[in-house]
Amino acid sequence: MKILFVLGLEVNPKVGGVERVTHVLSHYFVKEGIQVGFLYFTLQELTYYESDDKIVNYFVPDTTQISTDVNITYVHDVIVSNDFNIIINQGNIANAVTLLISKAVEGTSCKIISILHNTPLIFTQFYGQYRQTLSQYLQLQNKSIKNSIKKRLLIFMAFSEYQKTYKRYVRLAIQSSERFVLLSKGYVPLLNKISGIKDNQKIIAIPNPLSYNDHYAVAEISKKKNQVIYVGRLEFNQKRLDRLLNVWKMVEMDFTDWQLIIVGGSLHGEQSDNSDYQNMELQRLKQLAKHLKLNKVIFAGNQDPVTFYKESSIFCLTSSYEGFPMVLIEAVQYGVVPIVFGSFEAIYDLIDNNINGSIVTPFDLNEFGVKLKEQMGDKQKREKMAAEALLTSKRYTIDVIGQEWIQTFKNVIAGQ
């Protein structure tokens, strides 16, 4: 069996969730005797290299555009010359990668599997980023009624256009794929509504696997420190860490022996230039923490989070939306009790409210603060929930999720 992943960013597990899950799955597949390749459509070279030299990297010749004839021919030749059975569109649903892949497999026996690594409402992310950029631009213009009307009109037009483009590519991805994989069954109704395609047997759900092979012991829970952590990218439109800092303002004075640690940021640290969005967000968050007069907040930067997971008691996620965040299942793997906004359907697959974590009404900061205080103030209850979280994590081991993927591959190749 031969599998080709199509990717935008290099498979560096420190970059983000898609990259980490690709790293975990690909190594498992190789161990199971499956040949794996990575095809990049935005890169010509790598800065991070896989430890497994059995994984072969390919680079399309034209990175300025995606679905060009030269790229289609190149990908087609890679498939044919290496006899790949399956090509996996690893999350690049809402752009021309879908078109590139669908054309490249023509005349071959290679099958397509497309994966959506977020909520089907992901187009709101791109819209949010555009709206923020547009607002910043118009702030530089003279304030006038004309510019105010212009702003509202352009934002409305942008949302409409993004929505149309996204729906078009989603429909193409579903139609051209043997399987369209979501991260939760809860996303199926959303996808059906967006795509207009209902009762489609191609649409299945496979959650992300755990990143690490560690087996954290229940006995270690009692040794955890008074630490609350966030792990992940520093990004405004989706992650909204400003919410977490405002929540922390509510609890810090009452729990002076606790601290909040934010793990994440640019791979290049604070020395990166101002075009690095994570560094820009870090500076904004530091200014907010200063404005709120927070004394127990540590910005730890981009580090291996395992030590923080092992030492911390509570994990907070205040995102506007998510797919199936790797950091969340990593947290429960190490007995860190999660408190999360119920802003995405997959959260209900993982958290049984008040049993192995807490789900908060989106985006009620006061309720979030109350839940956080409850967890911080009740060690016995917190440790009981942490033990339940450890049990939950066993559903997401790489052996469980990896075998689900391999069976899917077999079914696709067999035409089932």
N, C-alpha and C positions, 0 to 999 in steps of 0.2 A: 504494500500500500504506500502511495506517495502523495504527500499533502503540500500544497503551496499556499502560504499566507501572503496576502497583499496588504501592505502597510504604508502609512505615511511617515511616522516617526520611528527611529531605530528602536530595537527591542532592548531597551535599557530599563531594568526593573525599577530604577530610581526616578524615571521620568513621570510615569502616571499609571493609572489602573489598567488601561488596555495593554500597555507595554508589559506590565508585570504579569498579567494573566497569560499573555502570549508566551512569555518566558517560561512560566510554570508548565503550561500545556505542552509546548513544543518539546521541552526536555522529557516530559513524561512519554510523549509519543515516540521519541527516539529510543527511550528505554524499552518500549514495547515493540520495537522492531519496525517502526514506521519511518520512512524517509521524509525529511522535512526541509522545505526551502522557504526563504523570505524574499519577497519581491517588493522593492521600494519604488514608489512613484514620485517622491519629492527629494530624494537624496542621490548623491553620486559616490559618497564614501561614508564610512562609519567612524565614530569616535569611541564607541563601546563595542567590544567584540564578544560574541558568545563563547562560553567556555567549552562548548561541544563543537568540535571541528567537523562533525558530521552534518551540521546545518549549513547549507550553501546559500549565499546571498546573491541576489540579482538586482540590477538597477536599470530602469527604463532609460532610453537615450535622451528623451525630451522631458525635462522636469518643469519647463515653463508652462506647458499645457499637458493635459492628461490623455484625453481620448483622441490622440492624433493617429494618423495612419502608421507612422513609424513606430509608435508605442504599441499599437494593436498588433502589428507584424512581429515585433520583438517578443511580446508576451505569448503570442501564438506559437512562435518558434521554441520558446522556453518550455512550454507545455508539451509540445510534440517531441522534442529532442530528449526530454527527461521522462516522458511517459507519466506525467502527473495524473493521478486519478481524480483528485479534488482540489479546487482552488477556493480558498476561503477569503471572502471579502471581510476583513477584520475591522469592521466598524465604520468603513467609509461609504455609508449608504447614501447620504444626501449630497453627493457630488458626482462628477463625471467618471469616477472610478467604476461605478456600476455599469456605465456604458462601455468603458474600456474592456472590462472583464467579459461582459455579455458578447461582445464582438470577437474577442480573442479566442473564446472556446468554440466558435463556429467551425464545423468540420472536424472536431475532435470528439473523443469519448469522455473528456474531462467534465465533471459536474461542478456546479457552483453551490456553495453554502454561504449565505450572507448573515452577518451578525450585527445586531444593533446593541451597542454597549451603553445604552442610556435609555431613558424613558422615550417612548415614541413621540413625545412632545418636545424633543430636543431642539426643534427649529426655533423654540423660544430663546434658546441660548444665543444663536446667531443674531436673532432679532434684537436681543438685549445688548449685545456687543455693538451692533450698528447704532442703536438708539443712543448708547453712551458716547460713541465717537461723534455722532451727529450733534448731540447736545453740546459737547465740548467745542466743536467747530463753531456752532452758532453763537456760543457765548462770547466768542471773539468778535462777532459782528456787532454793529450798532443796534442797541435795543430799540425796537419799533414794533408797531402793530403788524407791519408787513412781515418782518422776520419771525414774529410769533406765529402767524398763520402759516408761514413757510415751514417752520419746524413741525407743527402738527400735521401738515399735509404730507411732508416727506416721511415722517415716522409711520403714518398710516399706509402710505404707498410701499414702504420698505417691508412692513409686516405682511401685507398682501402678497408681495412678490416672493418673499422667503417661503411663505406658506405654499404657494403654487409650485415653486421649484422643489421643495422638500417632498410634497405629495407625489410629484411626477417621478422623482427618483426612487421613492419607496415602492411605488407601483411597479416600476421597471425591475427593481431588485427582487421583489416577490415573484414576478412573472418569469424572470430568467434564472431563478434559483431552484434547486431541488428541495432545499430547506431554508427557511428564514427563521433565524434563532433569536429569541428574546430572552432576557435575563429573569423573567418572572411570568407566570401564567396571568398575573394581574394586569400585564401590559397588553394582552391579546385584544380585549375589547377596545382599548385606545387605538391600537394599530388598525383594527377593522374599521373604526370610525374615520380615521385619517385617510386610509387607502381606498375605502369603499369596497374592499374585498372581504367578504364574510365567509365563514365556514370553510376556510382553506386549510386542508390537511398539511400543507407545506409549513405552516407556522407552528413552531414548537418552542418550548422554554427549557433552557439549561442554565443554571446559575453559575457564577464564578466559583472557582475552587480556592481553598486556602493557599496562601503564598508559601508557608513554611511547614517543615516536617516536624517541628517541635511538638512534644506532648507535655503541655504544662500541667503540673500536678495540682490537684485540689488543695493539698496541704500547703502549697506556696501562697495561696490567696491571703492568708492571715498576715503575711510578711509585707504586703503591699504598702506603699507610702501614701500619704495624703496628697495625692496628685491627680489633677484633672488634665486630660490631654486632648488635643486635636492633632490629627496626622493627615497630611494631604497637601494639595496645591494651594497656593495663595492666589485667589482669583475672586474678583468681586461678584460678577453676574451670577455665578452658580453657588460658590461656597459661602459667601456672605459672613465672613468672620467678624465683621462689625457687630452682628447680632450677638455673637458669643461674648465679645468684650463688654457689651452693654448688659448682658446677663450677669457676667462676672462682677460688674459694678454692684449688682444687687446682693451678692453673697460675700464679697471679699472681707468686709468689715466684721462680719459675724463668724468667719472661719479663718482667723489669722494664721493658723498653723497649716493651711492648705495653700497650694500654688497651682496656677494654670500654666501649662507648657504647650506652646504651639510649635509643632514639628513640621517643617516644610519651607519651601522657598526655592530660589534659583539654584541650579546646579553649580553656578559660578559664584555663589555667595553675594554679599552686598557690593562687591566690586564690579558687578555687571552693570552695563550702561542703562540709561533710562528707557531704552526700547524694550528691556526685559520686563514683561508684565508682572512677573512674580516679585521682582525687586521693587517695582513701583508700588505694588500692593503692600509689600512689607513696610515701606516707608509710610504709607498712608495709615496702616494699622498701628504703627508705633506712635504716630502723631495722635491718633484717637486714644490710645492707651494713656498717653501723657495728658490729654485733655480731660479724660475721665479720672485722672489721678490714681491710676491703678499701680499698686506696689508689688503685687504677687503674680506678675505675668512675665514669663520667660519666652523669648523668641529664639528657639534652639537651632533654626536653620534646617537645611536639607541634610538629614542624617538617616542612618539605618534606624528604623523605629523600634526594633525588637527590644532593646534595653528599656525604652520608655513603656512599651506594652507590659513588660514583666514587672515593672516597678509601680505602675499607675493603677488607680482604683476605678476611675470613671473616664469614659470617652464621650465627648460631645460633638455632634454634627448638626450644624444650623443651615444646611444648604437649602436653596430654593427648589432644587430638584436633583435627583441622582438616578443612576441606572440600578446597579447592584454593587455598591462601593466595596472595593477590596479592603479598604481600611476598616470597615465595619466588621467583616468576618475575621480579619486579623485580630481586632480588639477582643471579640468574644473567644477566639482561640486561646488568648492569654488571660482570660478571666477578668477583662476590663468591662465593667457594666456600662452599656451604651444608653445615652439619652439623646433622642433624635426627633426632629420634626417629622410628622407623618406626611411629608410632601411628595412621596413617591410610593407607588404600589408595592414594590418589592420589599419594603421595610416590614410589611405584614407577614411575609414569608419567614423572616428571620427572627423578629422580636414578638414574643408573646407578652403583651403589655403588663408591666408590674410583676412579671415572673422572671424573665431573663434580661430585662431592660425596660426602658420607658419610652413611650411614643407620645409626643407633645403635639397639641393642636397647632397646625401651621397658621400664622407665625407669631404665636402668642408668647412674647418674651417673659411676661409675668408668670405664666404657667411653667415655662421652662425653668425659670428661677426657683419656683416652688419645688419642682421635681429635683433639681440639683441640690437644694438645701436638704431635702428629705434623704437623698443618697449620702450626702456628706455627713449628715448628723446621725445616721443609724448604721453603725458598723455591722451589726449582726444581720440586718436585712440585706445590706449591700453584699456581704460575703455569701449569703444564701443565693442571691441573684447571680453572683459571679460563678458559683458552682453550676447553676442552671445554664449559664452562657457557655461554659465549657462543654456541657453535654450537647448543646445545640450545634456547636462547631463541628462535631463528628459527622454531621450530614454533608459537610462540604470538603472533606479530604480529597486530595488529588486522585486517590484510588477510586473513590465513588464517582466523582465528576468526570475523571479521565475515561473511565469505562463507559460512562454514558455517551461521551463523545465518540469513542471507538465503535460502539454499537450503531450510532447514527451514521458514521462513515460506511460501515458494512451495509446498512440498509440502503443508503444512497447508491453505492456501487452496484448493488443487486437490483436496483430499480424498484425497491419496495416503498 
